[in-house]
Amino acid sequence: MGLAANPITSVVLLPILLSLLAAAATPVTGKLKPSHIKFDYFKDTYNYDNKLQLNGNATIHNDALQVTLDSGSPSYDLTNKAGRILYKHPFKLWDGQNGTRVGSFNASFLVNINRVVGNKNPPGEGLAFVVAPDLNLPPPNSSGKYLGLTNSTTDGNATNHLVAVELDTFKEDFDPDSNHVGLNINSVKSNITTPLGFQLVGANFFNFWVQYDGIEKVIHGTSGWCHKHGKLLLVYEYMPNLSLDKHLFSSDGNNTPLSWNLRCKIIFGVASALHYLHNQHQKRVIHRDLKASNIMLDAEFNARLGDFGLARALDNEKTSYAEVGGIPGTPGYIAPEYSYTGKATEQSDVYGFGAVLLEVVSGHRPGTQVGGYPSLVDWVWALHREGQLLEAVDNRLGEDNVAEEAQRVLLLGLVCSHPTASERPKTQEIVQMLSGSLPVPHVPPFRPPFMWASVPIGVEDINLVTTTSFTTSHYVSAINLEIQQP
């Protein structure tokens, strides 16, 4: 597995995160053992010989992997220069004898492809993420359109055993354009290409993900971008089951009500995604618009958070984000302190998640009147006070629910909907409560009133620090490539 390129433009890659799901040592259990390889930075003085193999013109310089030299001199000749960087340690993705699935992987990296100022030569061909069977050097005469992968003799041969996701920056006769992503199998002629709504070549850095799903033998290549400051939030593949909202509130009569098990699977997936944004992403991200219509469902009803147009990444020392000119979001999901101060925090996201919990279990929208009460949370809290909490469960489920689980989710929904931000649980605690490994805190019979001190004391997560504002138009969505092998 590695990276290959042949540009006149310089190609620079910053820290890489690679996750492998390799076969376990024991064939009896059939379980997979996950491995995670993360490079936080690259230092010129550090010896990477035991992890990486650099071929051709590839170097480590300026705290980055440089697939070709990052030279600022117009006199330096980058013509027909090619580099390849390979991760040295092999891992097994499938069994060659019977073709059965053994493992999967995800990889992500930050890439910059930029032309040398003043260089009059044609631009380079691009960059490719490649899965290869060995560490052999690129074949001879593999520069130019061959991206350091194949040559005129070997291109297209099944014996190559190469799979690559290319970032193409030069149009050859077989290319649709000079700015696309392609999926290549044993050849530089892509099986599938997708045009891009932004330019690969330039000063911007782009996050790039490659995912191989060994279960379905599907490869996904996705890339996302932000046009200002080069900040990327998230991208996701096409979701065949559309949004959670469609399944909860579809009026066409064709959707079967979601089963209880699927509802539990979805909310656990959303909780995990929110925990990732708040705690595991390289910069904390506040979503600011968590609701059923922004929860996308894949073919297996795995949940993905979508619509990051309102989301904001926070610098490490900051804990809130303030929008100039109003409070964005959707009624019923907006935390009271967010409405009062205009500052979005992790706690305001948790409030939105609480509304989603109540919505998924009850089948009612949070911002509507229910049972004579002004909102869903008021109605559920009243049922809790009366000892009839399970009356809030969606009657379309019938007997298809587990009372203990339903009660736990509803109580957690109320805890997350607490009017006082500091009383709401953290996302890590939410995940533990949903799994049953941590009890849900006591929920008072009456919903506490919202009270806001002029200067919140002892609440580290809510302060008066904000980040620079930029509009949602700076964010565009994602590209997706997919090929299904028989």
N, C-alpha and C positions, 0 to 999 in steps of 0.2 A: 504494500500500500504506500502510495506516495504522490508526489506532485511533479509534473513535467511541464516545460515551457520552451518556446523558441521565439522570443520576441526581440525586435530592435528596441521596443519599449522595455523598461526595467520592470521586473515583477518582484514585489516584496510581500512577505507574509509575516504577520505578527502572531502573538500567542495562539497555540492550537489546543483544542480539547478533543480528544479522541476517545470514544467509548466502544469497547468491544464486548460482545456477548459470545464467549467461546465455549466449547464443549467442556463439561465437567470431567474430572478424572475418572469417575466411576460410571460405567455404562449402565449400571443396574437402575439407578434412579432416573437417568435421562434428563436430569436437571442441568441448567446452564449456569456457568459461573461468570459473573460480570467482571470485566477488567476496565479500568479507567486510566488513561494516559493523558496527563495534562502538562503542557509547557507554558508556564506563566510568562516567561520571557526567554530570550536567547542572548547569551553573552559571548562576545568574540573570544574571550579568554577561557571559556569552559570547553572541556573535551566531550563532544557528543558522539564519539566513535562507537560507543557501546549501544547507542540508540538509533542514530541516524546515519544513512549513507548518502553522501553528496557526490553526485557525478557531474561531469561536464563543467559548465561555468557556474554551478551553484556554489554559494558561499554563505557564511553567517557573518553579518556585519551590521552595525548600527542597531543592535538589539533585535534583529529580525532575520528570518530566513530569506535569502535573496536567490531566487531561482535563476536569475541572471543578474549581473552586476548592476548595482544602483549607482551609476556613474553620472555625475553632473557635467562632465566634460563633453562638449559636442564633438571633440576630436576623437573620442574613444569609439572604436568601431564595434558596434553590436551586431553587425550583419552575420546572419547564420550562426548565432550563438544559441546554445541550448543547454539547459540544466535539468537535473532530476534530483529530487530529494525523496529517499525511501525510508520508511520505518523498518528497522532491521529484523525485528522479531516476528516470525511467521505466526499466523493463527488460521484455524480451519473454519471455513464458512459453509462448506458442503462436502459430502462424501462423494468422491469421484467415481466410486464403483457403482453405487446404486442411486446417486443423485439426490439423496435425502438431505434435509436441512440439518445443519449442525449449529450454525450461529448467525448472528446479525451484528451490524455495527452502525454507529452514528459518528460522524466527524464534523467538526466545525473549525473554521479559521477566518482570520481577518486578512483581506487581500487588497493590495494596491497595484494597479497596472498603469504606468505613467510613461509618456514619451520624454526623451531627453530634449530639453529646450534647445532649439537651434539645429537639431538633427533633421536633415532634409531627406533622409532615406525613407522608404515606405515603412509603415508601421508593422510591428511584429504580428505573429499569428495568434498568440494568446497563451492560455494556461489550461492545464488539465489535471484533475484529481484522478489518479489511476489505481486500480487494484491489479497487481501483477503476480505471477506465480513464483518469481525469484528476484534476486538482486542484480541480475546481469545488466551490464551497461546498455544504453540504447543502441540499436543496430546502427551500422555505418550509414551515412547519408540520410539521417533522419531529421535534418534541420528543415526550416521552412514549414510548409504545410503539414508535415508529418509530426509536428509538435514533440519531437523527441521520443515518439512512441513506436512508429513503424517506418518502413521505407517503401520504395516503389516495388520491391520484390515481396516483402512480407505483408504489406497492407491487405487486410481482408482475410488473411489465413486463419482458419479456426484453431490452428496450433499456437497462435499467439497467446490465447487465454488472457486477454486484456479486457477490462471494462473501465471506461473513463467517462467522467463528466467534464466537458470542456467549456471554458469561457473563451469564446472565439472573437478575435478583434480584427480579423482580416478576411475579406471575401475571396474564396477560391471558387472555381467553376461549379463545385458541388455544394456550395454554401448558399443559404437563402439571403444572407446579408453579412455585414462586417461587425455585428454587435448582437450576439445571441448566446444562449446556453444550449449545449447539445449532449446527447447521450450516445456514446460510441462503444461498440462491441467489436473488438479485434480489428478495428479500422478507424481512420480519421474521418471517414464519411459517416456522419451521425445517423443513427436510426430514427431519432426524434430530435427536433430543434424547437426552441421557443424564443421568440423575439423579446427584447427587453425595452422597457419604457425609460431607460436611463443609459448613459454611456459608461461602458466598462473602463475605457481609457480616460484617465484624468486624475485630478488631485485627491478625489474622495477615496476613502476606505470603505469596503463593503464586507459585511459578514456573510459567510457562505457555509451552508450545511449540505452534507451528503448522508443519506440514510439508506442502508440496505436491510430489507426485511426478509430474513431467510425463511420465514413461514410461508410467505406468498411468492418468494423469489421476485420481489419487486424492488426496483431502485428508484429513489426519489432524489432529485436535486432541487434545492430551494435556495432562493436568495432574496433578501429584503434590504431596504435602504431608507435613509432619511436624507433629504436634500439639504438640510441645514446642520452644520457641525459634524456631519458624518455619523450621527447617532442612530443606531438601529434598535428597534424594540422587539419585534417578533414577526415571524412568517409562519404560514401553515399550508398544508396541502388541501386539495379539493375535498370537501366533506359531502359524501353522497347522501347522508341522512339529514342534511340541512341543519336547522337550528332546533334547540330544545323547545323554543317557543312554538314551532310548527307542530310538534308532537303533543304539547300540552293543550294548545288552544286552536288547533286546526278546525275550520268550519266546513271543510269539504266532505266530511263523513267517511273519508277513505282510510284515515289513520286509525290503527288499533291503539287503544290506550296503552301507554308505557307500563310494563310490568313493574312490580315493586323492586325486583332484583336489578332491572335496568336503571331505575331511578336512583337506587343506592350507588350503583356503579358510576353514574353520571356525576352525582354530587361529590363523591370521593375524588373523582378525576378533577373536578373544578377546584376542590380544596387543595389538591396537590399542585395544580397549576398556579394557584394564588400564592401558595407557600414558596414555590420556585421564584415567582416574580419578586416577592418581598424579601427573600432571604438567600436565594441561591444564584440568582443572576448576578453578573459582574457588577451591575449597578442596580440598586433597588428601583423597581418600577411600580408606580401606582396606576391601576387600570382606570379608575374613575367612572366607568360605565358598565359595571357588572350587572347583567340581567339575562333573562332566558333567551332573548333573541340574539345575544352575543355569545352564546355557548353553542359551538358547532359540534356535530356528531359525525364520526367516521362510519365506515361500513359495519364496524363491530360495536357501535354506540359508545366508543371511547370519546370522552369530552375534550374539546379544545377551546380555549378562550380565544375569541375573535374580536374584530373591530377595535383596533388599538389607536383609532384616530384621536381619542381624548387622553390616552395614556401618556404619562410623563416619567422619564428616568430622572432619579434624584442623585445629585452628587453625594459622596459618602457622608459628609457632615450635615446634610440637610434631611429634614424629616417631613416636610410638607410642600405643597405646591398651591399657589394662588393664581386664579385666572382673572385677568382684567376684563371687566365688562360682563359680569353675570356668572351664574352657577350652571355649568353644563351637567348633563345627566338626565335621568328619567324619574319622575315622581314615584314615590314608593320605595325607591332604592337609595335615595339620597339621605345621608346621615344628618341629624338635626344640627350638629355643630358645624358641618360643612355648609349648610344653608345659612348659618348665623355668621360664620367668619370668612367663608369663601375659600378656606384652606383644606385641600384634600390631603389625607394621610392614609397610612396603612389601616388605621381603625375605621376610616370612612369606607374603605374597600370591604372590610369585614362586615360592616353594616349592610352593604349591598349583598354580600354573600348570605347573610342571615335572611334577607328578603327572598333570595333564591331558594333557600332551604324550605321556607314556609310555602313558597309557590309550588315547588316540585311535589311536596307531600300533599298539599290541599287541592291543587289544580285551579287555584284562584290567583288572579293578578294582584300584586302587592298594592298598587295605587288605586284600587277600586273599593267601593263599599261592599262589605260582606256581612250578612247576618244582622243588618241594622247598625253596624259599626262603620266608622269613617274609613277604615283601612283594614287590610288583612291582618297586620300584626296586632291591632287592637282586638279584633275578633278572636284570634288564637289565644291572646293573653286572657281574655274573658273566659274562654273555655277552660283554660288552665286553672283559673281561679275557682271555677265551678266544679273542678274535678272531672271534667268531660273532655280532656285534651284530645283523645282519639276521635272525637266527633269531627275534628278538622281534617281527617284523612279523606282523600279524594274518593267519593262514593263509587266512581267507575272502577276502582280496584276490587271492590267486593271483598272476598275473603283472601285476595292475593296480597297480603302484607303480613309482616311480623310485628305484632303489637309492641313488643319491647323495643325493636328497632325504630318503629314509627314514633314512639314516644321520645326516644333519645334524640332523633333528628329534629322533632318539633321543639323540644326544650332547648336544644342547641341553637335553633333558629331564633328563639326568644333571647337567649344569652347574647348572641351576635347582634341582636336588635336593641340592645340596652341603650337608652338615651344618653348615658354617660360613656364617653369613648373609652376611658380607662378601665371600665368594667368588662369590656369585650375581650374575648380570648385572642391570643396570638394564633397565627395560622398553623404553627407546629402543634399547638394544643388542640386546634380544631381537627386536624388529621388524626390525632390520638383519640379524641372523643368519638369521632365517627367510626373508628375501628374497634371501639369498646375498651381500649387499653387505659383510658383515662375517664373518670366519671364526669358528667356534665355538672357544672356548679349549680348551687341552689338558685332557683328562679322564684322571686317573690310573687305572691298572688296578684298584686296590683302592679301595673306598669309604672315604674318610677317616673317622676316628672323630669323634663329636661332642664338642667340648671347649668349655666355657664359663667364661671368666674372671669372677671376682667383680665386677670393674669393667672393662667393655670399653673399651679405649683405642684411639683413632684410628678408631673406627667411628662416623661421624657419624649414621648412620641408626638406631642402636639406643641409646636412653638410658633414663633413669628417669623421663621426663616422661609423664604420662598426662592424658587429658581427662575431663571430667565424664561419668559414666555415666548412661544412661537406657535403659529397657527397649525391647524390640522392639515392644511393643504401641503405641508412639507412632507407628509407621510404618504407613501403609495404602498400598494399591497404587495403581492408576491407572485413569483413565477413558479411553475411546477412542471416537472418532467416525470414521466412514468412509463415503464415498459414492463409488460407481463410476459415472462417466459413460460413455455409449456412445461 
